Each structure stands twice: as C-alpha cells, then as structure tokens.
Amino acid sequence: MQALNAWKRERRGQAPVVEGTGQRFRCNVISAVTNPRTLRFMVSRKNFTPPVFLEFLKHLLCDLPRKVLLIADRHPVHTAAAVKQ
C-alpha cells in the first residue's frame, strides 16, 4: 500500500520514491520434506548453530512414528560433535 501511495503522489513521467524505514532483520529457515510429501520447516531469528539444528530435529521427530532417513550437506552445524551424538 505504501508503494501505491507513493505512485499516486509523484508526477506523471517520474519514478515513485518509497522511503524505507531502515529497520532490517534476518531470519534463517530450515526445512524437511517427509515421505508423504509434507513440508516441515522452522523459522528462527537466531544464528544457525548446533542447538538450533537439534531443536529442529526434536520437533521433526516428535510426531513421526517411524525411523527417519536424514540427508544433510556438510555444513559445519550438521557435522558438529553435539549433533553427531
């Protein structure tokens, strides 16, 4: 809506200017796809650390009745000693 209001205020032939608030944030998303094609994901504003990855795994396993085949890349968090335990 803010961009639309800026467009109406500008003169014809000039590009609209939308002022930003300067507030930036970051988030990390981790996801998994289950066998029956269900997407599970977690959004976190924390850095991606072994405790965050373990929290995701805990939530992933809480309602799955069967064993899980986990495929992960070689991100340092995935190969951390805390995760291997």
N, C-alpha and C positions, 0 to 999 in steps of 0.2 A: 504494500500500500504506500510505503514511503517513496518508492521509485515512481509510482504513478502520480503522486502529488508533485514530485519534482518535475516530471514531464509536463504537467499542465502549467506550471509556473514559468517555465522557460519560454523564450520567444521562438517563433517558428524558424526552423533552419539551424538552431543551435542545439548542441547535445545537452541533455539534462545532467545536472550535477547532484549527486546524492552524497551528502556528508555522512561519514562513518562516525561511530561512537568511539572508536579506538579500543574498545573492550574486546580482547581476544582471549580465546580459551583453546585448550586442546583436549582431545579425548582419544582413547585407544579402544579399539573394538577387536574382540577375539570371537571366533565363531567355529561351529562344527556342524556337519550335516550327518544326520543319523540314517540308518539303513532304510526306514520307510520314508525317506526324503523330507525329514523335518529339520528345519534350521534352528539351531540353538546358538545364542550369542550373548555376549556380556559387554557392556559399555562401561569404561572406567576412566575417571579423570586422573587416576594415579599413574605413575610410570609403570611400564611393563616389567615386573620383577617376578622372581620365583613364587613369592607368596600370592601374588595376583593370579598367576597361572594355576597354582594349586587350588585357589578358591574357585576358579572357573571349572576345573576338573571335578571338584567336590560337588558343585551344582549340576554338572553334567551327569554325574553318576547317581545322584540322589533318587531319581525315579526311573532309571533304566534297569530292567530286571535281568538282562543278560550281560555277558562279558563285552568289553569294548575293545576294538582294534584302533589304536591311536597312531596316526601318521602325522609326524611333525617334521619341520625342517630343522636345520642345525642352528637355530637362533640360540644365543648364549643362555637364555632363560630355559629353553627346552632341555638343554644339556647340563644344567646346574645340578650340583650334588643333592640339594634338597628335593628336587623333582625326581631324580633317579631313585630315591628311597621310596 
